[in-house]
Amino acid sequence: MEQLLTPEFWVAVGQIIMIDIVLGGDNAVVIALACRKLPPKQRTMGILWGTAGAILLRVILIFFALTLLAIPYLKIVGALLLLWIGVKLLLPEQEDAHGNIQASDKLWAAVKTVIVADFVMSLDNVIAIAGAAEGGGDHKMALVVFGLLVSIPIIVWGSQLVIKLMDRYPVIILVGGMLLGWIAGTMAVTDPAVLGWLPTQAAEKPGALPQVISTVYYAAAITGALFVLIVGKWLASRRGRGVKT
């Protein structure tokens, strides 16, 4: 219970909520597209049931991700994927990205569409949230569930506002991409395969893995954030020049 009151726990909660807001824009669009043909009375039910099913599926996926991240080298793979996801977040969006989402006038067909589409699109959320939850100590799953529950109303009822804010203030997208790079850096230096090559300090609990010293930890986090910023901006500028020509 004491760990629930630590700054590290609430920083991780904030990261999870931020990740869901930034990466949840697509999920909000999917929900809207899948439910747009439902009768008005069923539309709210379709949104709620589809979101609930998608969130439940994501919790299950994150549970397995948290377990798998204890295997050597998988955190490094996850970190590389997060770096790419963060860079891709800073690139201009393709207009037909959701063109294959089929709407339905049947409630459960629309719910199924939301859940299946969210499953396909959840790789970025799952890896990012699992990485952020590493800062939650022994309460990783509680942290994940709490963060997702807090973010549900933000995505469902505030999705249009969030999307408009991100369009009006691109810095939100920039901060979100750099946050993914930050988490990627911390994941890479806490992988069991590299801990033996880095300066570490003894674990707080017997039998746990040693912890990398804070200087290396934060240096890796800053490096990851700057990597996403620099590479993302560079690729975005190149793509912009390509469009103009």
C-alpha contacts under 8 A as a table, 3 or more apart, distances in Angstrom:
res1	aa1	res2	aa2	distance
1	M	4	L	5.39
1	M	5	L	7.38
2	E	5	L	5.53
2	E	6	T	7.07
3	Q	6	T	5.25
3	Q	9	F	6.97
3	Q	137	G	7.63
4	L	9	F	6.02
4	L	10	W	7.72
4	L	139	H	7.95
5	L	9	F	7.03
5	L	10	W	7.62
6	T	9	F	5.50
6	T	10	W	6.88
7	P	10	W	5.30
7	P	11	V	6.04
8	E	11	V	5.08
8	E	12	A	6.21
8	E	135	G	6.20
8	E	136	G	6.60
9	F	12	A	5.21
9	F	13	V	6.32
9	F	135	G	6.51
9	F	136	G	4.85
9	F	137	G	7.58
9	F	143	L	7.60
10	W	13	V	4.80
10	W	14	G	6.11
11	V	14	G	5.07
11	V	15	Q	6.22
12	A	15	Q	4.98
12	A	16	I	6.25
12	A	132	A	5.65
12	A	133	A	6.06
12	A	135	G	5.78
12	A	136	G	6.21
12	A	143	L	7.71
13	V	16	I	5.18
13	V	17	I	6.29
13	V	133	A	7.85
13	V	143	L	6.45
13	V	144	V	7.75
13	V	146	F	7.59
13	V	147	G	5.43
14	G	17	I	5.17
14	G	18	M	6.09
14	G	147	G	7.63
15	Q	18	M	5.06
15	Q	19	I	6.04
15	Q	132	A	6.32
15	Q	179	L	7.67
16	I	19	I	5.05
16	I	20	D	6.20
16	I	128	A	7.94
16	I	129	I	5.64
16	I	132	A	6.33
16	I	133	A	7.62
16	I	144	V	7.40
16	I	147	G	5.65
16	I	148	L	7.36
17	I	20	D	5.14
17	I	21	I	6.20
17	I	147	G	5.67
17	I	148	L	6.98
17	I	150	V	7.13
17	I	151	S	5.56
18	M	21	I	5.13
18	M	22	V	6.15
18	M	176	G	6.91
19	I	22	V	5.29
19	I	23	L	5.75
19	I	24	G	7.58
19	I	125	N	7.11
19	I	128	A	7.13
19	I	129	I	7.13
19	I	176	G	6.65
19	I	179	L	8.00
19	I	180	L	7.85
20	D	23	L	5.26
20	D	24	G	4.92
20	D	125	N	7.00
20	D	148	L	7.52
20	D	151	S	6.42
20	D	155	I	7.75
21	I	24	G	5.05
21	I	25	G	6.62
21	I	151	S	7.10
21	I	154	I	7.28
21	I	155	I	6.58
21	I	162	V	7.34
22	V	25	G	6.17
22	V	172	I	7.68
22	V	173	I	6.54
22	V	176	G	6.02
23	L	26	D	6.66
23	L	27	N	7.74
23	L	124	D	7.63
23	L	125	N	6.64
24	G	27	N	4.97
24	G	28	A	6.22
24	G	155	I	6.51
25	G	28	A	5.16
25	G	29	V	6.39
25	G	155	I	7.42
25	G	159	S	6.72
25	G	162	V	7.62
25	G	163	I	6.39
26	D	29	V	5.06
26	D	30	V	6.18
27	N	30	V	4.98
27	N	31	I	6.21
27	N	118	D	6.44
27	N	121	M	7.85
28	A	31	I	5.14
28	A	32	A	6.27
28	A	155	I	6.30
28	A	156	V	6.64
28	A	159	S	5.96
29	V	32	A	5.12
29	V	33	L	6.12
29	V	98	H	7.94
30	V	33	L	5.16
30	V	34	A	6.00
30	V	98	H	7.19
30	V	101	I	6.90
30	V	114	V	6.53
30	V	117	A	7.24
30	V	118	D	7.76
31	I	34	A	5.29
31	I	35	C	6.14
31	I	47	I	6.28
31	I	50	G	7.37
31	I	51	T	7.65
31	I	114	V	5.77
32	A	35	C	5.41
32	A	36	R	5.79
32	A	47	I	7.72
33	L	36	R	5.34
33	L	101	I	6.65
33	L	102	Q	7.30
33	L	103	A	5.99
34	A	37	K	7.55
34	A	101	I	6.49
34	A	102	Q	6.02
34	A	103	A	4.25
34	A	104	S	6.46
34	A	110	A	5.45
34	A	111	V	7.76
34	A	113	T	6.34
34	A	114	V	6.28
35	C	38	L	5.49
35	C	43	R	6.01
35	C	46	G	6.31
35	C	47	I	6.84
35	C	103	A	6.06
35	C	104	S	6.67
35	C	105	D	7.63
35	C	107	L	7.97
35	C	110	A	5.72
35	C	111	V	7.89
36	R	43	R	7.34
36	R	103	A	6.38
36	R	104	S	7.68
37	K	103	A	6.02
37	K	104	S	5.67
37	K	105	D	4.95
38	L	42	Q	6.03
38	L	43	R	5.39
38	L	46	G	7.91
38	L	104	S	6.57
38	L	105	D	4.44
38	L	106	K	6.46
38	L	107	L	6.73
38	L	110	A	7.96
39	P	42	Q	5.40
39	P	43	R	6.09
39	P	105	D	7.02
40	P	43	R	5.13
40	P	44	T	7.49
41	K	44	T	6.83
41	K	45	M	7.74
42	Q	45	M	5.16
42	Q	46	G	6.07
42	Q	107	L	6.61
43	R	46	G	5.06
43	R	47	I	6.22
43	R	107	L	7.83
44	T	47	I	5.11
44	T	48	L	6.13
45	M	48	L	5.10
45	M	49	W	5.92
45	M	107	L	7.79
46	G	49	W	5.34
46	G	50	G	5.72
46	G	107	L	5.78
46	G	108	W	7.39
46	G	110	A	6.54
46	G	111	V	5.67
47	I	50	G	5.26
47	I	51	T	5.93
47	I	111	V	7.46
47	I	156	V	7.58
48	L	51	T	5.21
48	L	52	A	6.04
48	L	156	V	7.97
49	W	52	A	5.04
49	W	53	G	6.07
49	W	111	V	6.34
50	G	53	G	5.23
50	G	54	A	6.09
50	G	110	A	7.56
50	G	111	V	4.41
50	G	112	K	7.04
50	G	114	V	5.41
50	G	115	I	5.96
51	T	54	A	5.04
51	T	55	I	6.03
51	T	114	V	7.37
51	T	115	I	7.51
51	T	152	I	7.84
51	T	156	V	7.69
52	A	55	I	5.18
52	A	56	L	6.12
53	G	56	L	5.15
53	G	57	L	6.14
53	G	111	V	7.96
53	G	115	I	6.05
54	A	57	L	5.14
54	A	58	R	6.15
54	A	114	V	7.13
54	A	115	I	4.84
54	A	118	D	6.08
54	A	119	F	7.13
55	I	58	R	4.97
55	I	59	V	6.22
55	I	148	L	7.35
56	L	59	V	5.17
56	L	60	I	6.45
57	L	60	I	5.20
57	L	61	L	6.28
57	L	115	I	7.88
57	L	119	F	7.37
58	R	61	L	4.98
58	R	62	I	6.01
58	R	119	F	7.50
58	R	122	S	7.15
58	R	126	V	6.79
59	V	62	I	5.09
59	V	63	F	6.11
59	V	144	V	7.39
59	V	145	V	6.89
60	I	63	F	5.10
60	I	64	F	6.62
61	L	64	F	5.34
61	L	65	A	6.19
61	L	126	V	6.79
62	I	65	A	4.72
62	I	66	L	6.00
62	I	126	V	5.44
62	I	127	I	7.56
62	I	129	I	7.47
62	I	130	A	6.02
62	I	144	V	7.99
63	F	66	L	5.30
63	F	67	T	6.45
63	F	141	M	6.93
64	F	67	T	5.07
64	F	68	L	6.09
65	A	68	L	5.05
65	A	69	L	6.05
65	A	126	V	7.29
65	A	127	I	7.15
65	A	130	A	6.42
66	L	69	L	5.29
66	L	70	A	7.25
66	L	130	A	5.74
67	T	70	A	5.92
67	T	71	I	7.98
68	L	71	I	5.61
68	L	74	L	7.18
69	L	72	P	7.58
69	L	74	L	5.66
69	L	75	K	5.50
69	L	191	D	7.99
70	A	74	L	7.62
70	A	75	K	7.75
70	A	191	D	7.67
70	A	192	P	7.30
71	I	74	L	5.93
71	I	75	K	7.77
71	I	192	P	7.29
72	P	75	K	7.15
72	P	191	D	6.11
72	P	192	P	5.11
72	P	193	A	4.96
73	Y	76	I	5.15
73	Y	77	V	6.44
73	Y	191	D	6.25
73	Y	192	P	7.22
73	Y	193	A	5.84
74	L	77	V	4.99
74	L	78	G	6.06
74	L	191	D	7.45
75	K	78	G	4.87
75	K	79	A	5.93
75	K	187	M	5.60
75	K	188	A	5.85
75	K	190	T	7.62
75	K	191	D	5.36
76	I	79	A	4.95
76	I	80	L	6.28
76	I	187	M	6.75
76	I	188	A	4.80
76	I	191	D	6.49
77	V	80	L	5.21
77	V	81	L	6.31
78	G	81	L	5.08
78	G	82	L	6.11
78	G	127	I	6.41
78	G	184	A	7.34
78	G	187	M	7.62
79	A	82	L	5.02
79	A	83	L	6.20
79	A	183	I	7.57
79	A	184	A	4.14
79	A	185	G	6.68
79	A	187	M	5.86
79	A	188	A	5.75
80	L	83	L	5.12
80	L	84	W	6.41
80	L	184	A	6.97
81	L	84	W	5.19
81	L	85	I	6.16
82	L	85	I	4.93
82	L	86	G	5.99
82	L	124	D	7.10
82	L	127	I	7.07
82	L	128	A	6.62
82	L	180	L	6.01
82	L	181	G	6.62
82	L	183	I	7.88
82	L	184	A	5.73
83	L	86	G	5.10
83	L	87	V	6.18
83	L	180	L	6.70
83	L	181	G	5.32
83	L	184	A	6.23
83	L	224	G	7.21
83	L	227	F	7.83
83	L	228	V	6.28
84	W	87	V	5.06
84	W	88	K	6.00
84	W	228	V	7.87
85	I	88	K	5.04
85	I	89	L	6.13
85	I	124	D	6.62
85	I	177	G	7.77
85	I	180	L	7.67
86	G	89	L	5.11
86	G	90	L	6.93
86	G	176	G	7.59
86	G	177	G	4.27
86	G	178	M	6.66
86	G	179	L	7.96
86	G	180	L	5.48
86	G	181	G	6.17
86	G	228	V	5.92
86	G	232	G	7.74
87	V	90	L	5.47
87	V	91	L	6.92
87	V	177	G	6.58
87	V	228	V	5.08
87	V	229	L	7.28
87	V	231	V	6.58
87	V	232	G	4.47
88	K	91	L	5.21
88	K	232	G	6.87
89	L	173	I	7.07
89	L	177	G	5.99
89	L	232	G	7.88
90	L	173	I	6.86
90	L	174	L	6.54
90	L	177	G	6.71
90	L	232	G	5.42
90	L	233	K	6.86
90	L	236	A	6.89
91	L	232	G	6.52
91	L	233	K	7.70
91	L	235	L	7.07
91	L	236	A	5.01
91	L	239	R	7.99
92	P	236	A	6.72
92	P	239	R	7.97
93	E	97	A	7.72
94	Q	97	A	5.56
95	E	98	H	7.86
96	D	99	G	5.03
97	A	100	N	7.77
98	H	101	I	5.73
101	I	113	T	7.73
101	I	117	A	7.69
102	Q	113	T	7.42
103	A	110	A	6.58
103	A	113	T	7.93
104	S	107	L	7.51
104	S	109	A	6.26
104	S	110	A	5.38
105	D	109	A	7.81
105	D	110	A	7.30
106	K	109	A	5.36
106	K	110	A	6.22
107	L	110	A	5.30
107	L	111	V	6.30
108	W	111	V	4.83
108	W	112	K	6.03
109	A	112	K	5.10
109	A	113	T	6.22
110	A	113	T	5.01
110	A	114	V	6.29
111	V	114	V	5.15
111	V	115	I	6.32
112	K	115	I	5.17
112	K	116	V	6.05
113	T	116	V	5.28
113	T	117	A	5.92
114	V	117	A	5.29
114	V	118	D	5.96
115	I	118	D	5.12
115	I	119	F	6.10
116	V	119	F	5.07
116	V	120	V	6.40
117	A	120	V	5.19
117	A	121	M	6.23
118	D	121	M	4.98
118	D	122	S	5.67
119	F	122	S	5.19
119	F	123	L	7.75
120	V	123	L	7.17
121	M	124	D	7.20
122	S	125	N	5.18
122	S	126	V	5.92
123	L	126	V	5.23
123	L	127	I	6.18
124	D	127	I	5.48
124	D	128	A	6.02
125	N	128	A	5.20
125	N	129	I	5.85
126	V	129	I	5.33
126	V	130	A	5.96
127	I	130	A	5.19
127	I	131	G	6.12
128	A	131	G	5.13
128	A	132	A	6.19
128	A	180	L	6.61
128	A	183	I	7.29
129	I	132	A	4.98
129	I	133	A	5.99
129	I	144	V	7.10
130	A	133	A	5.09
130	A	134	E	6.64
130	A	144	V	7.76
131	G	134	E	5.45
131	G	135	G	7.96
131	G	183	I	6.09
131	G	184	A	7.34
131	G	187	M	6.32
132	A	135	G	6.08
132	A	136	G	7.85
132	A	183	I	6.28
133	A	136	G	5.21
133	A	137	G	7.89
133	A	140	K	5.33
133	A	141	M	7.76
133	A	143	L	6.51
133	A	144	V	6.42
134	E	137	G	6.44
134	E	140	K	6.64
135	G	140	K	7.89
136	G	139	H	5.70
136	G	140	K	5.25
136	G	143	L	6.49
137	G	140	K	6.26
139	H	142	A	5.29
139	H	143	L	5.97
140	K	143	L	5.02
140	K	144	V	6.17
141	M	144	V	4.94
141	M	145	V	6.11
142	A	145	V	5.24
142	A	146	F	5.99
143	L	146	F	5.18
143	L	147	G	6.01
144	V	147	G	5.23
144	V	148	L	6.13
145	V	148	L	5.19
145	V	149	L	6.04
146	F	149	L	5.15
146	F	150	V	6.20
147	G	150	V	5.26
147	G	151	S	6.24
148	L	151	S	5.05
148	L	152	I	6.17
149	L	152	I	5.33
149	L	153	P	7.79
150	V	153	P	6.77
150	V	154	I	7.41
151	S	154	I	5.05
151	S	155	I	6.20
152	I	155	I	5.28
152	I	156	V	5.99
153	P	156	V	5.09
153	P	157	W	5.42
153	P	158	G	6.78
154	I	157	W	5.84
154	I	158	G	4.78
154	I	159	S	6.38
155	I	158	G	5.47
155	I	159	S	4.59
155	I	162	V	7.85
156	V	159	S	5.65
157	W	160	Q	7.71
158	G	161	L	5.26
158	G	162	V	6.07
159	S	162	V	5.02
159	S	163	I	6.05
160	Q	163	I	5.11
160	Q	164	K	6.15
161	L	164	K	5.11
161	L	165	L	6.08
162	V	165	L	5.06
162	V	166	M	6.14
163	I	166	M	5.12
163	I	167	D	6.20
164	K	167	D	5.04
164	K	168	R	6.07
165	L	168	R	5.01
165	L	169	Y	5.68
165	L	172	I	8.00
166	M	169	Y	5.09
166	M	170	P	5.36
166	M	171	V	7.60
166	M	172	I	5.83
166	M	173	I	6.39
167	D	170	P	5.91
169	Y	172	I	6.10
170	P	173	I	5.35
170	P	174	L	6.45
171	V	174	L	4.74
171	V	175	V	6.00
172	I	175	V	5.17
172	I	176	G	6.15
173	I	176	G	5.00
173	I	177	G	6.13
174	L	177	G	5.20
174	L	178	M	6.22
174	L	229	L	7.39
175	V	178	M	5.14
175	V	179	L	6.02
176	G	179	L	4.99
176	G	180	L	6.44
177	G	180	L	5.22
177	G	181	G	6.48
177	G	225	A	7.66
177	G	228	V	6.59
177	G	229	L	7.42
178	M	181	G	4.90
178	M	182	W	6.09
178	M	224	G	7.53
178	M	225	A	4.34
178	M	226	L	6.94
178	M	228	V	5.83
178	M	229	L	6.19
179	L	182	W	4.91
179	L	183	I	6.26
179	L	225	A	6.36
180	L	183	I	5.15
180	L	184	A	6.09
180	L	225	A	7.14
181	G	184	A	4.93
181	G	185	G	6.24
181	G	221	A	7.06
181	G	222	I	7.99
181	G	223	T	7.86
181	G	224	G	4.30
181	G	225	A	4.17
181	G	226	L	7.42
181	G	227	F	7.01
181	G	228	V	5.68
182	W	185	G	5.29
182	W	186	T	6.53
182	W	220	A	7.59
182	W	221	A	4.20
182	W	222	I	5.95
182	W	223	T	7.40
182	W	224	G	5.03
182	W	225	A	4.63
183	I	186	T	5.18
183	I	187	M	6.12
183	I	221	A	6.39
183	I	224	G	7.55
184	A	187	M	5.08
184	A	188	A	6.20
184	A	221	A	7.09
184	A	224	G	6.18
185	G	188	A	5.28
185	G	189	V	6.61
185	G	217	Y	7.78
185	G	220	A	4.69
185	G	221	A	4.33
185	G	222	I	7.37
185	G	223	T	6.77
185	G	224	G	4.79
185	G	225	A	7.68
186	T	189	V	5.54
186	T	190	T	6.32
186	T	217	Y	5.92
186	T	218	Y	7.36
186	T	220	A	6.04
186	T	221	A	5.25
187	M	190	T	5.31
187	M	191	D	6.37
188	A	191	D	5.58
188	A	194	V	8.00
188	A	220	A	7.94
189	V	194	V	6.53
189	V	195	L	6.87
189	V	198	L	7.99
189	V	212	V	7.20
189	V	216	V	7.85
189	V	217	Y	6.68
189	V	220	A	6.99
190	T	194	V	7.18
190	T	195	L	6.37
190	T	211	Q	7.31
190	T	212	V	6.74
191	D	194	V	5.69
191	D	195	L	6.43
192	P	195	L	5.39
192	P	196	G	7.71
192	P	209	L	7.64
193	A	196	G	7.02
194	V	197	W	5.41
194	V	198	L	6.74
195	L	198	L	5.33
195	L	199	P	7.69
195	L	200	T	7.19
195	L	210	P	7.48
195	L	211	Q	7.71
195	L	212	V	6.79
196	G	199	P	7.82
198	L	212	V	6.70
199	P	212	V	6.03
199	P	213	I	6.18
199	P	216	V	7.86
200	T	210	P	6.12
200	T	211	Q	5.31
200	T	212	V	4.12
200	T	213	I	5.05
201	Q	210	P	5.84
201	Q	211	Q	5.36
201	Q	212	V	6.17
201	Q	213	I	5.98
202	A	209	L	7.94
202	A	210	P	4.93
202	A	211	Q	6.34
203	A	206	P	6.95
203	A	207	G	7.95
203	A	208	A	5.82
203	A	209	L	5.99
203	A	210	P	4.54
203	A	211	Q	5.77
204	E	208	A	7.58
205	K	208	A	5.78
212	V	216	V	6.71
212	V	217	Y	6.33
213	I	216	V	5.70
213	I	217	Y	6.26
214	S	217	Y	4.83
214	S	218	Y	6.05
215	T	218	Y	5.54
215	T	219	A	6.03
216	V	219	A	5.01
216	V	220	A	6.04
217	Y	220	A	5.38
217	Y	221	A	6.33
218	Y	221	A	4.83
218	Y	222	I	6.07
219	A	222	I	5.24
219	A	223	T	6.07
220	A	223	T	5.01
220	A	224	G	6.15
221	A	224	G	5.20
221	A	225	A	6.32
222	I	225	A	5.10
222	I	226	L	6.11
223	T	226	L	5.18
223	T	227	F	5.99
224	G	227	F	5.04
224	G	228	V	6.40
225	A	228	V	5.37
225	A	229	L	6.33
226	L	229	L	4.96
226	L	230	I	5.99
227	F	230	I	5.34
227	F	231	V	5.86
227	F	232	G	7.91
228	V	231	V	5.44
228	V	232	G	5.46
229	L	232	G	5.31
229	L	233	K	5.96
230	I	233	K	5.34
230	I	234	W	6.07
231	V	234	W	5.05
231	V	235	L	6.07
232	G	235	L	5.31
232	G	236	A	5.99
233	K	236	A	5.02
233	K	237	S	6.07
234	W	237	S	5.22
234	W	238	R	6.28
235	L	238	R	5.03
235	L	239	R	6.08
236	A	239	R	5.09
236	A	240	G	6.03
237	S	240	G	4.94
237	S	241	R	6.22
238	R	241	R	5.15
238	R	242	G	6.21
239	R	242	G	4.95
239	R	243	V	6.29
240	G	243	V	5.20
240	G	244	K	6.40
241	R	244	K	5.14
241	R	245	T	6.30
242	G	245	T	5.29
